[in-house]
Amino acid sequence: MIKIPFVTNFFCLTFIPVFLLLAQDERTSRHNNLKLAIEFGTNYASTGLVKPEQIRENHSQGYFSGDYYYDFGHFGEYTDVKTTYFGIKPELFFLKNRIGIASGLRFSVASSYLISDRDVFLWRVKEEGLNTEYVRINEIQHRSYLVGIPLEIRHFINRRELPIQTYFKIGTSFNYRIQSKNMIHFSNKAMEKYDELVQDQLPKSNDLSVFFYGAVGFKIGRYKEGRWNPWGNIEFQFPHFLLTNDAFPFAEQINSISFPGGGFQVSFQIPIGKNVPIGSN
């Protein structure tokens, strides 16, 4: 269930500064180039894989058909956290409108998976003395629903207004999980009676997660005197890192040998107040 005080704090931190900017009169705001963006994106962060102790894993390099002891999966050392999001984000420009600082409110769905290189893997559900019970699982998927605050800084390369403008960006997003669920796909329906037991054995995770990313992108749209001038933005994110441990059940933060993740974002921006070209004072 959503915690109302937390959402209220998000709203205040994000939008009160924007309302104060909009409340300025023309004389004090004529040099402020403020734009409001609607964004959509998808990305993945490569992380270390956290393997629950209940997994029976095959550590051999080879597989032998028909041999029972090799009829279970092998797991690698890495996994991905895949995220899809949308949000609203005001952006204010400085230094001849070539530097933009943006923040806002972002809603995300993040997924992480536990899957082996075989069709199934074995999960220990009970162990009593010499007797051990396993279930056969095809896949476990964790899904988190997040509300977050992005903070981004971008820099336009060209010194003057162009129809297509290249920019570089660095950004981070601070996220709070409002809901999550685990979906366990057993190899047959008879094993679904163990769903609640396996759910209780899954690792617990923290509510807070932080991502960091870089990006290169293209602003599409040009300033025209006396005309309302919306912008479009297309950007490619690389690298994309998860900075927090224990934010998702099967994922830990990036380490030095993990492959960096990446992503893609599109946004549409409308001017708020005076429309100012890039390169103007």
N, C-alpha and C positions, 0 to 999 in steps of 0.2 A: 504494500500500500504506500502511496506517495506521502511523504512527510511534508505537511503544509508549511511549517516554518522554513524548511530548507528551500522549497520552491520560491517562497516569498523573498528570501535572501538573494536567490539567483536573479529574480526579477529586478530587485532594487539595485544590485551591483551592475546589472547590464544596462538597464534602460533609463535610470534616473540621470546619469550623465548626458544621455542623448536628449532627454527632455529639456535639460538646462541649456544645451546648445541651441535647440529649436526655439527656446524662449527669448533668445537674443534678438535685438532689432537689427535692421539692415546696416546701420552704421557700424555696429560692433562685429557683425558676422560676414561682411562682404568679402573678407579674405579667407573665410573658412569654406573649403570644398568638402562638403559632407555628402556621402552617398549611402543608401540603404540597400543591402544585398539580400536576395533570396538564394540560398545555396543548396546544392545536392552533390553528394560525393560517395565514393566507395574506395576502400583501401584495405591493405592487410599489413600486419606487423609480424615479422618473423621472430619467434621466441624459442627459448629452450623448452623442451617437453618435460612436464612433471608426470612421472609414471606412478600411479597408485600401487601400493604394495600388494593389492589383491590380484594384480595381473600375473598370469603365468606366461612368461615370455620365452621364446626360442632364441637362444644366444648363438646357435650354430650358424655357420655361413652357408650350409647346404641344406637341401630338403630332399627327402626320400619318399616317393609316392607310396602310400599304403602303410607307412610306419606311423603308428598312433602317436608316438612321442614327438613327432615333428608336425603333427596336425594342429598347430596353433601358431599365432602370429608373432612376428618380430617387429619391434618399434624402433624408429630412429631416435635421434637426439633432439629434433626440432619439430615445432608445429607452428601454425599460423593463427593469429586472431584476425578474423575478417569482419569489417565494419562497414555498414551502410548508414548514411545519415542525411538529414536535411536540417536547415536552420535559417535564422534571420540574423543579419550581422551589419550594423552600421560601421562605416569606415570614414575616418577623418584624415585629411591630407595636409602635409606640412612641407616646408623647404621647396618652394616653387611647385608644390603639388606633385612632387616626385616620390615622396615618402608617405605611405599610408599605414595607419594603425587601426586595426579592426578588432572588435569583440562583439559578442552577442549571445544567443541562446541556440543550442544545438541538441537535437534528439537523434539518438543512434541505436542501432541494433547490432550487437557484437556477437559473433559466433566462434567457438573453438571446438575442436573435434578430438576424439580419441579413437583412432582407427589403425589397424595393423596392415602389413603387406599381404596378408592372406584374407580369405573371405570372412573368417571368424577369428576370435581370440577367446581365451579362457579367463574367467573371472571367478576368484574364490569367494564363495558366499558363506561357507561355514567350515570350521575346522574343530574337530573334537577328538583329541588323542591321535590315533593313527588314521582316522577317517576324515577325509577332506572332500567337500562338495564344490563342484564348479558348474557354472552356467556358460553357455556359448553365446557370444555377443558379436554382432556384425559391426556395430558402431555406437558410440555414445556422443551425443551432441549437446553442448551447453550453449544456451542463448541468453544474453543479458540485454535489457532495455535500459538505456542510459540517457540522462539529461546532463548537459555539460556546457561549459563556457570555453570557447576558443579564444586565443589571443594570438594575433598574427601581425607581422610587420612585412611590408613589401616595398620594393624599390624599383621604379621604372628606369630602364637603361637610357633611353633617349631623353634629350634635354628639351624637346619641344613636342607639341601635340601631333600624333600620327594616327592614321586610321586603324592600324594594328600596332600595338605597343607591347614590347617584351618586358617582363618583370621577373625578379627573383623574390622569393618569400621564405621566411622561416616562421614556424608556428608551433603552438602547443595547445592541447585541449585537456581540461580538467573535468572529469566525469564522475557522476554519482549514479550508482545502479538503483533504479526504482522497482525493478522486478527481474526475475530470472527463472529459468526452468531447465531441467535436464531431460533429454529424450533418449531413452535406451531402446535400441533395436536388437531384439534377441533373434537368434537364428531360427527359432520356431515358437509357435504360440504357446506351447506347453510350458515354456520357461518364463512366460510373462508374469506368472504368479510370484516370481522373485523380484519384481520391479521395485517394490517399496524397500526391500532389504538392500538391493544394490544402490538405490537412491540414498539411503542412510550412510552407505559406506563411501560415497563419493567425497572428494576433498571439498572443504569449505573455502570460500573466497571472501576477500574484503570488498566493501562497497565502493571504494575510491580507485580510480585508474587515471593514469596520466600518459598521454602520447606526445611525442615530439616529431616534427617532420620539416623537411625542406621541400621547395617546389620551384619550378620554372613554369611560367605561364604567359598567356597572350590576352591583352585587353583588346576588345573589338568594339569600336565606336569612336566618334570624333566630336570634339567641341565645335558647335556652330553658334555664332553670335545670335542672341535673342531666341534661341530654340531650346526646348526641353531635350536633353541629350542622355538617354540611357546607355549603359555599357553592358557588354557581355564579357565574361571571363572564362577561359579554358586553361586548366593547369594540370601538370603532371607532377606528382609528389614522389620524391626520392631523396634521401632514405626516409623510412617511417618506422619509428621505434616505440616499443612499450617500455616506459621507464619505471613501472611499479611491479613489484612481486605480489603474488597471491591475489591479483585482481580477477583472475579467471582460473577455473579449477585445474586445467591441464597446461597452463602457460606460466612461465617465469620471464622476467625481463631480459632484454637483449644482452648477449655477452659478446666478447671480442671476436669470436669465430662464427657467430650466426650471420646468415645472409640478410642484409637489410631489406625491409619491406618497401612497398610503394603504393601509389594510389592515383586517383583521378578525381577532379572536382570541376563542376561547372557552376556558374552563378550569374545572376542578372541583377544589375545595380541601377537604381534610379536616383537622380540628384535630389537633395533636400536643400531648399533655399537657393542661393546663388550658384550658378553653374560656372566653374572656373577652369580654364584650359591648363594642361600640364605645361610647365615652364614659365607660367605667369607669376608675378610677385603677389 
